[in-house]
């Protein structure tokens, strides 16, 4: 079945992402994009919520769940809550959002919270008086007896196991042991819900990726780096302050890796290790940044590299540029030739790696879904998933229009560095079309240069 982008979505992509070409070398626009005030962000996300709720009943039926209960605790919010309820603070001790398959009556949405509030009642049935949540839940159970109740436990990832032990026990106390026998993991439902994109989200995610690029380019430039003086810790602090300047935050600390001729490449969990904060960036160094930004309920994930020019140099050594070119070959193999909607993630991984091997490239692929979370839910095109059994991501198909962090790297011997192995790692958010993945922003065609 064809899954071409709808005309409106395609127009948004072209207008906001420059067409997403993987091969066009475009100098990045270093003017930061305009971000929406928080009130406008919430209003927009609430409009999206109604559309997302309309998709939910079909998903629940596909996963054979008659009920889905999201339980969230004050100071311990379930990570799904901002995407099933209005994205506002909840401080009601324990709040329950209940979705019920009402058969021919459609989806019932019930919010049992510490207090009824106007933004909630726009989307949910909600008792006017506080304190009646337990009785209301029992009445709902009696009126709509479920066969299976989906809950956030027994999942592979933290996003799908947000139910606390006490929250579980409270559900058993309220509904009784007979209801407990109907409890089931909502993992597959939560994954489909969070990995399904709607067209209205795309231009705002493009804005987020644009901002991520702007801040990364600033950090990997002479604005932030003075060779021989600036440390890795200085660059981290520069990025934290830049996030504050734009009124956004991040979902993980900015990580930097410095490679230099004659230096040792320490490893961590099979990857090039993060450099200590005391590391001073010097001339001739290759600097790698791993960075993400949170905005509008989305996370970005971004890796780029800069070369610090030696005295008399005007460009990076040819061997380093060839190493970056090998990473481009790997990107194209995965994005343009291997990936297609409906194709198993493991099949995509194997095809891209086979092409890299044919080209004599020492490759690593560890791509993961993106969206509401930086390490999002969905099929991963990843060497770790490819090694696991049938229940893993390797047998799960890519969803049309889903977003992926195209995260990968190559290891190449560089003649100018005496044959030393150099890691060139790139990470770019991309969206899936019938013809493969397309970047939200043009890829890095050459190393950023620090003078």
N, C-alpha and C positions, 0 to 999 in steps of 0.2 A: 504494500500500500504506500502510495506516495505521501511524503510528509513535508512538502515544500512549504517555506515560510509564507504565511498569508501576506497579501499585498501591503497592508498597513504596517505589519511588522517589518517586512523587507524595506519599506521606505524609511522606517525609523532607524533600522540598522545602517542604511547607506548614509542617512543624514547625520547620525551621531557617531558612527564608528568608521567613517571613511571607506565603507564597503567591506572592511574586515579582511582585506587581502593579506595573505601570508607572505607575499613576495615584493610588496611595494615598500621602497625605502622612503620614509617621510620623516622629516625633522619634527620631533614632537613639539606640540604647542605647550610652552612652558607657562602660559597664563592659566591659573587655576580656574576650573569651571565654577559657575555659580551653584551654591548649595541651597536647598530649601530650608527655611526656618523650621524649628521643631514642630510648631503647630500645623504647618502645611504638610510636613512629613506624616504626622499622625492622621490628618484628614485623608490624605491620599491612600495611605495603607488601609484605612478603614473602608474605602471604596473597593480596594482589592479584596478585602476580607469577604464581602458579600459574594463576589464571584468565586472565590475559593470554596466557600461553604456550599455553593451550588454543585461543585464537583465531588463533594465528600460522600454523598449517599452511594453513588456508583462505586467509589473506591471501597467503602465499607462492605458492600455486597460482594465485590470481587474477592475480598479477603475473608468473607464469611463471618463478619462481626455485626451483631445486631445492635450492640452498644459500643460506644467508645467513651471512656471517662478519663479526663485529664485532671489529675490532682496536683495542685501546686501549694507550696508552703511559703509563708512569709519568711524572707531571708534565705529561701532555698527554692527558687522558682524553677518549675519544670521548663526546660529549654524550648518546648513546643508552644508554650502559652502565648508568646507574642505573635504567633502565626495562626492561632485558632480563635483568639479573642482580640478585642481592640488593644493596640500596642501602648498600653498605659500602665502606670505602676499599680500593683495589687498588694495591699497590706492588710488582708483580712484574716490573718492567722493561717487558715486552711480554706482554699477555694476549690470548688469542683465545677468543671465544665463538662456537661454530659451531652453526647450526641446519640440520638435514638432513631433507629430505622422504624418509622411509623407505618411501613407498608404502603398502602394506597394513599395515605395521608402525607407521605413524604418524610422529610427529615425534621425531627424535633430537636431544638437546641435549647438546653436548659442551663442556666448559670446559677449555682448555689454558692453564693459568696457572703463575705462578712456584712455587706450592705448592698442594696440595689442601687444602681447608678445609671444615669441617662445613657451614657455611651454603651453600657451593657444591654440595656433593654431595647436598644435599636437592633440588636442581633439575637438576643436570647430571651426566652421566658425567664423571669427572675422574681422570686418571692419579694414582696414589698417589705416584709418585716424580717430583720435579722434573727438568727438563732433557730430558724426552722429548717435548716438544711437537711438534717438527718431524716426528719419526718417527710419532707418533700421528696427526698430520694427514695424512701420506702414506698411512698404513694406512686411515684413514677414507675418503680419496679413492678408493683402490683398491676398497674394499668397497662404496662408494656413488657411482659415477661420475656427476657432475652434467652436465646440458646447459648450465645457466646458473648462475653464482655471483654473488649480490648483494653488492656492496661499497659503502661510503660514499664515493663520488667522483662527479664530474660532475653535482652538484646545483646548484639555484638558491640554496640557503640553507646557511649554515654547519652547521646541525644534520645535514644529509644529506651532508656532504663532510668527515667527520672523519678519514678514512684519510690517514695521512701518506705522503709519498713513500717514506721508508725502509720503512714497513710494507708498502706495495705491493710494493717490490722483494723483501722477505723472503718474501712469499707466492709470488712468481714463482720465487725460488730454491728454496723448499721443494717446490712443486707442479710446477714446470717450465713451459716456454713453451707446451706444449699446453693446460695448464690456463688460462694467461693469456688464450687466445683465447675462453675461456668467461666471463671477467669481465664483469659488467654493473652498471650503476648500480642501487643499491637505493633510490633516491630515493622512488619511488611507494610501495613497501612501508613504508619508514620513516614517510612521511607518514600513511598509513592507520593504522599501528600507534599512532602518537603522537596522532592526532586522534580515535581511538575511545575513548569513555568507558565506564566500567563504573559501575553504580549505587552501589556502595560508596564511590566517591570523592566523590560529591556533597556529603554533609554536612560532610566535612573541608575541601573547597574553600569551602563556605559559611562555615565558621569563619575561614578565611584572609581572605575578603573582609570579614567582620565586623571582624576585627582591623585590616585596612587602613583601613576607615572610621573606626574609633576613633582611630587614630594621625593620620589626616588631619584629623579634627575637632579634635583637640588642637592640631595645628600651626596651624590656621586659627582660632585663638581667642585670647583675652587671656591664656591660660596661656603662650603662646609669643610673642605679639606685643604690644609696647607701641608705639603709634603715635608716630612721630617718633624712635624709638630703635632699634627692631629692624631688622636688615638681612636681605637674602635669604640671606646666608651664615649668619647666626644661625639661621634657620629650617632650613637644611640640617643644621646641627650638632644642632639639637633633634631632628630626625627620626632621625639616625644614633644618637643616644643612646637614643631611644625604642625603636628596633629592638634595641639591645643589652639594654635593660631587659627585653624580652620573649623574649630568646634566639632571635631570628630575624634574617634578613639581607635584603638587597635585591639585585635583579639589574641595577639602574641607579641612578644618583645621582638624588635628588629634585630636580626642576626646578621653578622658580617663575618666573612672568611677572607683572609689575606693569604695569597700565594706569592712566593718570590723565588727567584733563581737561587738554588742551593739550600732552600728551606725545606723542612720536613712537612709533609702533608699528614697531620694527625687525623685519625678517623674516629667516628662515633656512630655506633649502630649501623655500620656499613656505609656511612656517608662521610664526606669531608667535614671535619670538626669545625665548630664555631671558634673563631679566634678570641683569645683573652682580651678583656677590655683595655688592658695596658698596652696592647700591640700598637706601635706607632706606624702609621702609613708612610712608606718611603717611596722614593723614585724607583721605577722599574717594577713596582708591585702590581699585582692583579687583584682587584677588590671586588668581592661578590656580596650583594645585598639580598636578603630575604625579608620581605616586608608586606604587611597587609593592613587595610583600613576598614573600619566598620561604619556604615552609614545606611540609613533607610531600612534597617533590618537585614542588611546584606553584609557579607565579608568579601574582601578581595584577597588575592594571594599573588605575589609578584617577586620575581628574581631577575636581577640584571647585574651586569659586570662593567667595571671601569678599569682602565689602565693608566697608571701614573707615569707620565713621560719622563724619560731621563733627559739630562741636558743635551741639547742638540737634536733630539728626536721630534718628529712632527706626527708620528703615527705609531701604533703598536707594531711590534715585530711581526713579520709575515707569518711565522709559525703559529703565533697566537691567533692571528686572523684566520688561518686555515683551520685551527681547532674550533673556532666559533662557526665556521662554515660546516664542519661535520655535525654540529648541533642543529644547524638549519636543515641538513639532510634528514636527520632523525625527526625533527618537527614535521617536515613535509610527509615523511613516510607514515607517521601516525595520523596526522590530521587530514591529509588530502587523499591518501590511497587506502589506508586501512579502516578508518572509522566510518561507519554508516549507521543511521537509526536502525534499531532492531538487531544489529550484529552483537554477538556476545563479546563482552569486554575482554575475556581471555583470548578470543580469536583476534581481536584488534591488536592486543599486546604481542601475540605471537607473530602476526604478519609484519608489524613494524620492526620487531627485533630481527626477523629473518632478513628484511631488506638492509638493516644496518650491518648485519654479519656479512651479507653479500658485498657490501661496500667497504668491508674491512674496518668498520667503526666499532670501537669499544664503547658500548652504549648502556645506559641505565634509564629505565622508564618507571616513574612512580607518580603517575597522574591520578587525580582524585576529583570527585564532584565538588562543585562550588554552589553557593547561593546564599541561603539564610545563615549558613555556617561555613567557616573557612575550610574545615575538613567536613564537607557535607556528606549527606547520605545519598546512596545510589551506587551503581556499578563503578568500580575503580579500574583503570587501565594501569596495572601496577604489578611489578615483579613478585611482590609478596602474595597478592591475590592469585596470580597465575599458578602458584605452587600449591595452593590449597585444594581441598576436595570439592565435590560437586555442589555443595551448599554455598560455596563462596561466590565472590563477585565474578569469577571467571566464566560462570555459566549464566550470568544475568545480562539481558540485552540493554543496550544504550537507549534511553528515552529520547524521542524526537524533541528538539528545541532545548534540551537540557544543557546545563552549563558545566564545563570541566576546566579544572586547572591543569593545563598542559605543562606538567612538571617532569623534567627529564635532564639528562646530562651525558656528556661524553668525556672520555679520558684519552688524551693525545700526547704523544712524545713531541716536544718542541725543540727543534735544532738549536735555536738561539739560546736556549736554556740548557744546553749540553745534553739534549735528549731526555730531560726531566719530564715526567708525566704531569700534565696540567689538566685540572678539572674545569670544564666549561659547562655551567648549569644555568638553565633558563626556566622561567615559569611565567605563563601568561594565561589569564582567563579567556575562554573561548566558548562559543555556542555552536550547537550541532545543527547542521542542515542536511539536505539530501545528498549533498556532494562532500560531506565531511565537516570538520570543525573550521570555524572562522574566528580569528582574533577580534576582540573588542577594540583593541588599539594595535597599530602596526608593530611588528616584532622588532627587536633590536638587531639591526643589520650590521652594526660595527660597535666596537667597544666605545663607551663614553671615555673621553680623554680628560685627564686632570693635568694641568700644566704646572 
